[in-house]
Amino acid sequence: MTDADFDYPTDTQGVSSALGAWGAAWQAGRCSPDDVLDVLGWWSARHRVLAADAIAAQSLSLSPRGEESDALLRLVRGGSSAQGLAVLLVAPGDMLGLPPRGPITNAALESGELLVVPGRYALVPRRLDRYTIGWGVHTVETAMIPVIHSLGAVEYDLREGIRSAADLLDGLRMPRSTATDSLTDPRKKVAELTRLAAQQLPPGVNARAERILEQAAHVAAILSVAQQAAPDFGYSVGEQHTGDSALRDLARTVRVARMSATNAVISELLSNNRV
């Protein structure tokens, strides 16, 4: 199969988490650097590292033309510390400590995610073309605190979220304008999207974190289908408002679950401690 035959994802969702988890596994001796790059290859055949500001360009000696994917490994490896490597998943109104405005905030909002790496830098992915993801290297002026909620609490919230999402799915009416074979059966579409949204973790990591990420993928798939049905969500203005609020709450539950589980895995790998 050639690059032309492979159907890469159209966005970058999840690639920061993959780089964080597999980069930590590489540091911990659980995989090779080629394994890290192979995982990133699911999103794109090529990855380019680009300085997003003058400080990053100078201090990291990044070429103005960008660097090849090996530069990602150097950035993730920098400092070889359990501190400073963390995933942030952000959304409007839920910026998790990012400054209220500025280049890094704008880039993170556009992407929905970033990976903080040692040395107070942040990598923000964006798709440059069908086969290339560019990683903007931003200088972080103030330290960011990783989001790691208790995995027990996260799992409980996700179970509640799954119940809410199931109720949401039962009440969906797919919009007539997009009624295709793949959308007339919402549950079939959810199953398909769950497989696509599943996050592949390095072998032998925390089993609870793996389970949380599987559950989060299921809820995210339901959210995706529900958003496609948004024009016909509910039968009245009040029901539409309630539906929109439910979608926002579930989306935040998914973000917190994914961040907590992924950051817990990263911390566990780098500190060699169970969480």
C-alpha positions in Angstrom: 0.0 0.0 0.0 1.4 3.4 -0.9 0.7 6.8 0.7 -1.8 7.5 -2.1 -3.8 4.5 -1.2 -3.9 5.1 2.6 -6.9 7.1 4.0 -5.3 9.3 6.7 -7.5 11.1 9.2 -8.6 14.5 8.1 -7.7 16.1 11.5 -5.0 15.6 14.2 -7.3 14.5 17.1 -5.4 12.1 19.4 -1.9 12.5 17.9 -0.6 14.5 20.8 -1.7 11.8 23.2 -0.1 9.2 21.1 3.2 11.1 21.0 3.1 11.7 24.7 2.4 8.1 25.7 4.7 6.4 23.2 7.4 8.9 23.8 7.3 8.1 27.5 7.4 4.4 26.7 10.5 5.0 24.6 12.1 6.9 27.5 11.2 4.0 29.8 12.8 1.4 27.5 9.4 -0.1 26.6 9.7 0.5 22.9 12.1 1.8 20.2 12.0 5.3 18.6 10.9 3.6 15.4 7.8 2.3 17.3 6.9 5.9 18.2 7.2 7.1 14.6 5.2 4.1 13.4 2.3 5.0 15.7 2.4 8.6 14.5 2.3 7.2 11.0 -1.4 6.3 11.5 -2.2 10.0 11.4 0.2 11.1 8.7 3.1 9.8 6.6 5.2 12.9 7.3 5.7 15.0 10.4 7.5 18.4 10.4 8.6 20.4 13.4 8.3 24.1 13.0 9.3 26.9 15.3 6.3 28.9 16.3 8.3 31.8 17.9 11.8 33.2 17.8 12.8 32.0 21.3 12.0 28.4 20.3 13.8 28.7 17.0 16.9 30.1 18.6 17.1 28.0 21.8 16.4 24.7 20.0 18.3 25.6 16.8 15.3 24.8 14.6 15.7 25.4 10.9 13.3 28.0 9.4 12.3 25.4 6.8 11.3 23.0 9.6 12.8 19.7 10.9 12.1 16.1 10.2 10.2 13.8 12.6 13.3 12.9 14.5 13.2 16.4 16.0 10.0 15.3 17.7 11.8 12.6 19.5 14.5 15.0 20.7 11.9 17.3 22.1 10.0 14.6 23.9 13.3 13.2 25.3 14.6 16.5 26.5 15.3 16.5 30.2 14.3 12.8 30.6 12.1 13.7 33.4 8.7 12.7 34.7 8.0 16.4 35.0 7.2 18.5 31.9 5.6 15.9 29.6 1.8 16.1 29.6 -1.2 16.3 27.2 -3.7 19.1 27.3 -7.0 18.9 25.5 -8.7 22.3 25.3 -11.9 23.8 24.1 -13.4 27.3 24.2 -14.2 28.2 27.7 -12.1 25.3 29.1 -8.5 26.3 28.5 -6.9 24.6 31.4 -4.5 27.3 32.5 -3.4 28.5 29.0 -3.2 32.3 28.8 -6.5 34.0 27.7 -5.0 35.1 24.4 -1.9 34.7 22.4 -0.3 32.5 19.7 -0.2 29.3 21.7 -3.8 29.7 22.9 -5.0 30.4 19.3 -3.1 27.4 18.0 -4.3 25.1 20.7 -8.0 26.2 20.2 -7.7 25.5 16.5 -6.1 22.0 17.1 -8.0 21.2 20.3 -4.8 19.7 21.9 -1.2 20.1 22.6 1.7 18.3 24.2 3.8 20.0 26.8 7.4 18.8 26.6 10.4 19.3 28.9 12.1 22.7 28.8 8.8 24.6 28.9 7.9 24.1 25.3 4.5 23.0 23.8 3.9 21.1 20.6 0.7 22.0 18.8 -0.2 19.8 15.8 -2.0 21.0 12.7 -2.5 19.4 9.3 -0.4 21.0 6.6 -1.7 18.8 3.8 -3.1 15.3 3.3 0.2 13.6 4.1 1.8 16.0 6.5 1.3 17.1 10.1 3.2 20.2 11.3 4.1 20.5 14.9 4.4 24.1 16.0 7.0 24.5 18.8 5.8 27.2 21.2 7.7 28.6 24.2 5.6 28.3 27.4 6.2 31.3 29.6 4.6 29.8 32.7 4.6 26.2 33.8 1.4 24.2 33.0 0.1 21.7 35.6 -0.8 18.4 34.0 -4.5 17.3 34.4 -4.5 14.0 36.3 -7.7 13.4 38.1 -8.1 10.3 40.2 -8.6 7.5 37.7 -11.3 6.0 40.0 -13.3 9.3 39.9 -12.7 9.6 36.2 -14.0 6.1 35.6 -17.1 6.8 37.7 -17.8 10.0 35.8 -17.4 8.1 32.5 -19.8 5.4 33.5 -22.4 8.1 34.3 -21.5 9.7 31.0 -22.0 6.4 29.1 -25.5 6.1 30.6 -26.3 9.7 29.6 -24.9 9.1 26.1 -27.0 6.0 25.7 -30.1 8.0 26.5 -28.9 10.6 24.0 -28.5 8.0 21.3 -31.9 6.5 21.9 -33.5 10.0 21.3 -31.5 10.8 18.2 -33.3 11.6 14.9 -30.8 11.7 12.0 -31.2 14.8 9.8 -33.0 14.0 6.5 -30.4 16.0 4.5 -27.6 13.5 5.6 -29.6 10.3 5.8 -27.3 7.8 4.3 -26.9 4.1 4.9 -24.1 4.9 7.5 -26.3 7.4 9.4 -29.7 5.8 9.4 -28.5 3.4 12.0 -26.8 5.5 14.7 -25.6 2.5 16.7 -23.8 1.1 13.7 -22.1 4.4 13.1 -21.2 4.7 16.8 -19.5 1.2 16.6 -17.5 2.3 13.6 -16.4 5.6 15.1 -15.5 3.9 18.4 -13.0 1.7 16.5 -11.5 4.8 14.8 -11.4 6.9 18.0 -9.7 4.1 20.1 -6.3 5.2 21.4 -3.5 2.7 21.1 -1.4 2.7 24.2 2.1 1.1 24.6 2.1 -2.5 25.8 1.9 -3.3 29.5 0.6 0.0 30.8 -2.0 0.7 33.5 -5.1 -1.4 32.8 -7.5 1.0 34.3 -6.2 3.8 32.1 -6.7 1.6 29.0 -10.3 0.8 30.1 -11.0 4.5 30.6 -9.7 5.4 27.1 -11.8 2.7 25.6 -14.9 4.0 27.4 -14.0 7.6 26.4 -13.8 6.5 22.7 -17.3 5.1 22.9 -18.7 8.3 24.4 -16.8 10.4 21.9 -18.3 8.3 19.1 -21.8 8.9 20.4 -21.1 12.7 20.6 -19.9 12.7 17.0 -23.1 11.0 15.8 -25.2 13.3 18.0 -23.5 16.4 16.5 -24.4 15.2 13.0 -28.0 15.0 14.2 -27.8 18.4 15.8 -30.3 20.2 13.4 -33.0 17.8 14.4 -32.0 17.4 18.1 -35.1 17.6 20.2 -38.6 18.6 19.3 -38.7 22.0 20.8 -36.4 25.0 21.5 -36.2 23.9 25.2 -35.2 20.3 24.2 -32.6 21.6 21.8 -31.1 23.7 24.6 -31.0 20.8 26.9 -29.5 18.6 24.2 -26.7 21.1 23.5 -25.9 21.4 27.2 -25.7 17.6 27.5 -23.4 17.4 24.5 -21.1 20.0 26.1 -21.0 18.3 29.4 -20.2 14.9 27.8 -17.5 16.5 25.7 -15.8 17.8 28.8 -16.1 14.5 30.5 -14.4 12.8 27.6 -11.6 15.4 27.5 -10.9 15.1 31.2 -11.0 11.3 31.0 -8.5 11.2 28.1 -6.2 13.7 29.7 -6.2 12.0 33.1 -5.7 8.5 31.7 -3.0 9.5 29.2 -1.1 11.7 31.7 -1.3 9.0 34.3 0.2 6.5 31.8 3.0 9.0 31.0 3.7 9.7 34.7 3.7 5.9 35.4 6.1 5.2 32.6 8.5 7.9 33.4 8.5 7.5 37.2 8.1 3.7 37.1 5.3 3.9 39.7 1.8 2.5 39.5 -1.0 5.0 39.6 
